[in-house]
Amino acid sequence: MIFGPFKLVLKIISTLITFVLLYFVVTFVQIWLTGHEHSTSSTQAILVFGTTEDNGKPSPELKARLDQALYLYNHHRAPWIVVTGGNRPGDTHTEAGVSATYLEAHGVAKTHILKGYGDDTWQNVSTVVKQLRARRIVTVLCVTDPFHEYRAMAIASSQGLVPSPSPVPNSPTINHSLWRYYLKETLEVGVGRLVGYGRLSSWTTTASKIPRPGGG
């Protein structure tokens, strides 16, 4: 009898652990499947999520995203391209600024490019939402790495956009410990769905890090 309550506590803990593990396994599967979806629909804009730039030039990972956006734009999948991303301490350029320059050099009119900024995915979206609303843009093709596609779309959706997937098919990131990226995304999506992506962003970034709009 004395072990009865102890066994009950162990059973409850075991059930909770099983539930948590199942939750994150399902989350991982959703992330994996979404990263392999490629929408064939046309939208009002192409939303490119920022990643590192290299002293004024796109990094291989950013170039892959921009080339994917160019492909979609040149195939008339959307009339606007939206670029995002801030900079790191010491950088003189922003990811969005470098992206816009690259797109213009490859034939996209400056008037068809919108720029945001931000230190993370939530900020990437939140810094362009007003510009999109002003132009009545709601539907977007989300261009990012496959492992990031689910969270990018979830955050876009939570801020009032209607996203469709267009992950980069051959991102250079696949050559660099890909399992770590999927693990990170699984944790961030799992937690973000519970507490809210905006709150998660406020925990992991600070407003002081955000570069001013229109930079570099």
C-alpha positions as CSV (number, residue, x, y, z in Angstrom):
1,M,0.0,0.0,0.0
2,I,2.8,2.4,0.9
3,F,4.1,2.2,-2.7
4,G,0.7,2.9,-4.3
5,P,1.0,6.7,-4.4
6,F,4.6,6.4,-5.6
7,K,3.6,4.1,-8.5
8,L,0.8,6.5,-9.4
9,V,3.3,9.4,-9.6
10,L,5.7,7.4,-11.7
11,K,2.8,6.5,-14.0
12,I,1.8,10.1,-14.4
13,I,5.3,11.2,-15.1
14,S,5.8,8.4,-17.6
15,T,2.6,9.4,-19.4
16,L,3.6,13.0,-19.5
17,I,7.1,12.1,-20.9
18,T,5.4,9.9,-23.5
19,F,3.0,12.7,-24.5
20,V,5.8,15.2,-24.8
21,L,8.0,12.9,-26.9
22,L,5.0,12.1,-29.2
23,Y,4.2,15.8,-29.5
24,F,7.8,16.6,-30.7
25,V,7.9,13.6,-33.0
26,V,4.7,14.7,-34.7
27,T,6.1,18.2,-34.9
28,F,9.3,16.9,-36.6
29,V,7.2,15.0,-39.1
30,Q,5.2,18.1,-40.0
31,I,8.4,20.1,-40.4
32,W,9.9,17.4,-42.7
33,L,6.8,17.0,-44.8
34,T,6.3,20.8,-45.3
35,G,9.9,21.2,-46.3
36,H,9.2,18.9,-49.2
37,E,6.1,20.6,-50.4
38,H,6.3,22.9,-53.4
39,S,3.2,25.0,-54.2
40,T,2.3,25.5,-57.8
41,S,-0.1,28.3,-57.1
42,S,0.5,32.0,-57.9
43,T,0.4,34.6,-55.1
44,Q,0.6,38.3,-54.6
45,A,4.2,38.3,-53.4
46,I,7.3,36.2,-52.8
47,L,8.6,36.4,-49.2
48,V,12.3,35.7,-48.9
49,F,13.5,35.0,-45.4
50,G,16.9,36.5,-44.6
51,T,20.1,34.6,-43.7
52,T,23.7,35.6,-43.5
53,E,25.4,38.0,-46.0
54,D,29.1,38.1,-46.7
55,N,30.4,41.7,-46.6
56,G,27.9,43.0,-49.1
57,K,27.4,39.9,-51.1
58,P,24.9,37.0,-50.5
59,S,26.2,34.0,-48.7
60,P,25.7,30.7,-50.6
61,E,22.6,30.1,-48.4
62,L,21.1,33.5,-49.1
63,K,22.0,33.3,-52.8
64,A,20.1,30.0,-53.0
65,R,17.0,31.6,-51.6
66,L,17.3,34.6,-53.9
67,D,17.8,32.4,-56.9
68,Q,14.7,30.5,-56.0
69,A,12.8,33.9,-55.7
70,L,14.1,34.9,-59.1
71,Y,12.9,31.7,-60.6
72,L,9.4,32.2,-59.2
73,Y,9.4,35.9,-60.2
74,N,10.5,35.2,-63.8
75,H,7.9,32.5,-64.1
76,H,5.2,35.1,-63.1
77,R,4.3,33.4,-59.9
78,A,4.1,36.8,-58.1
79,P,4.6,40.5,-59.1
80,W,6.4,41.5,-55.8
81,I,9.5,40.2,-54.0
82,V,9.8,40.9,-50.3
83,V,13.3,40.6,-48.8
84,T,14.0,40.5,-45.1
85,G,16.9,40.3,-42.5
86,G,19.0,42.6,-40.5
87,N,22.7,42.5,-39.7
88,R,25.1,41.2,-37.1
89,P,27.3,43.4,-34.9
90,G,30.1,44.9,-37.0
91,D,28.3,44.4,-40.3
92,T,27.9,47.4,-42.6
93,H,25.1,45.8,-44.7
94,T,21.8,44.2,-43.9
95,E,20.6,40.9,-45.3
96,A,17.6,42.7,-46.9
97,G,19.8,45.4,-48.4
98,V,22.2,42.8,-50.0
99,S,19.2,40.8,-51.2
100,A,17.6,43.8,-52.9
101,T,20.8,44.7,-54.6
102,Y,21.3,41.2,-55.9
103,L,17.7,41.0,-57.2
104,E,18.1,44.4,-59.0
105,A,21.3,43.2,-60.6
106,H,19.4,40.2,-61.9
107,G,16.6,42.2,-63.6
108,V,14.0,42.8,-60.9
109,A,12.8,46.4,-60.9
110,K,13.5,48.3,-57.7
111,T,9.8,49.3,-57.6
112,H,8.8,45.6,-57.3
113,I,11.0,44.9,-54.2
114,L,9.9,45.5,-50.6
115,K,12.4,45.5,-47.8
116,G,12.1,44.5,-44.1
117,Y,14.7,43.7,-41.5
118,G,14.8,41.8,-38.2
119,D,16.9,39.4,-36.2
120,D,14.7,36.4,-36.4
121,T,11.8,34.9,-38.4
122,W,9.1,36.7,-36.4
123,Q,10.7,40.1,-36.9
124,N,11.3,39.3,-40.6
125,V,7.6,39.0,-41.1
126,S,6.5,41.7,-38.6
127,T,8.7,44.4,-40.3
128,V,7.0,43.9,-43.7
129,V,3.4,43.3,-42.7
130,K,2.4,47.0,-42.8
131,Q,3.9,47.4,-46.3
132,L,2.0,44.4,-47.5
133,R,-1.3,45.5,-46.0
134,A,-0.8,49.0,-47.6
135,R,-0.7,47.2,-51.0
136,R,-3.5,44.8,-50.0
137,I,-1.1,41.9,-50.3
138,V,-2.1,38.8,-48.4
139,T,-1.0,35.7,-50.2
140,V,2.8,34.9,-50.2
141,L,5.1,32.2,-51.4
142,C,7.6,31.6,-48.5
143,V,11.1,31.0,-49.7
144,T,13.6,29.6,-47.2
145,D,15.4,26.4,-46.4
146,P,13.3,23.2,-46.2
147,F,13.8,22.7,-42.5
148,H,12.7,26.3,-41.9
149,E,9.6,26.3,-44.1
150,Y,7.1,25.1,-41.6
151,R,8.0,27.7,-38.9
152,A,8.3,30.5,-41.5
153,M,4.8,29.7,-42.8
154,A,3.3,29.4,-39.3
155,I,4.7,32.8,-38.3
156,A,3.5,34.4,-41.6
157,S,0.0,32.9,-41.0
158,S,0.0,34.1,-37.4
159,Q,0.5,37.6,-38.6
160,G,-2.4,37.6,-41.0
161,L,-0.8,36.4,-44.2
162,V,-1.8,33.3,-46.3
163,P,1.5,31.5,-47.1
164,S,2.3,28.8,-49.5
165,P,5.5,26.7,-49.5
166,S,8.4,27.2,-51.9
167,P,11.5,25.8,-50.1
168,V,14.9,26.0,-51.7
169,P,15.5,22.7,-53.5
170,N,19.3,22.5,-53.2
171,S,20.3,24.7,-50.3
172,P,24.0,24.6,-49.4
173,T,22.9,24.2,-45.8
174,I,22.3,20.5,-46.4
175,N,26.1,20.0,-46.2
176,H,26.4,21.3,-42.6
177,S,25.0,19.1,-39.8
178,L,21.5,19.2,-41.1
179,W,20.2,17.2,-38.1
180,R,21.0,20.2,-35.8
181,Y,18.8,22.5,-37.9
182,Y,15.9,20.1,-37.8
183,L,16.3,19.6,-34.0
184,K,16.4,23.4,-33.5
185,E,13.3,23.9,-35.7
186,T,11.4,21.0,-33.9
187,L,12.1,22.7,-30.5
188,E,11.2,26.2,-31.7
189,V,8.0,25.1,-33.4
190,G,7.0,22.9,-30.5
191,V,7.5,25.7,-28.0
192,G,6.3,28.5,-30.3
193,R,2.9,26.8,-30.8
194,L,2.5,26.6,-27.0
195,V,3.6,30.0,-26.0
196,G,3.2,32.0,-29.2
197,Y,5.8,32.7,-31.8
198,G,5.9,36.4,-30.9
199,R,6.5,35.7,-27.2
200,L,9.2,33.2,-28.2
201,S,10.9,35.9,-30.3
202,S,10.9,38.3,-27.4
203,W,12.6,35.7,-25.3
204,T,15.4,35.0,-27.8
205,T,16.1,38.5,-29.3
206,T,16.2,42.1,-28.0
207,A,14.8,45.2,-29.6
208,S,18.2,46.9,-29.4
209,K,19.6,44.5,-31.9
210,I,17.2,45.4,-34.7
211,P,18.8,47.6,-37.3
212,R,16.9,50.7,-38.5
213,P,14.6,50.2,-41.5
214,G,16.2,51.0,-44.9
215,G,19.7,50.2,-43.8
216,G,22.4,48.7,-46.1
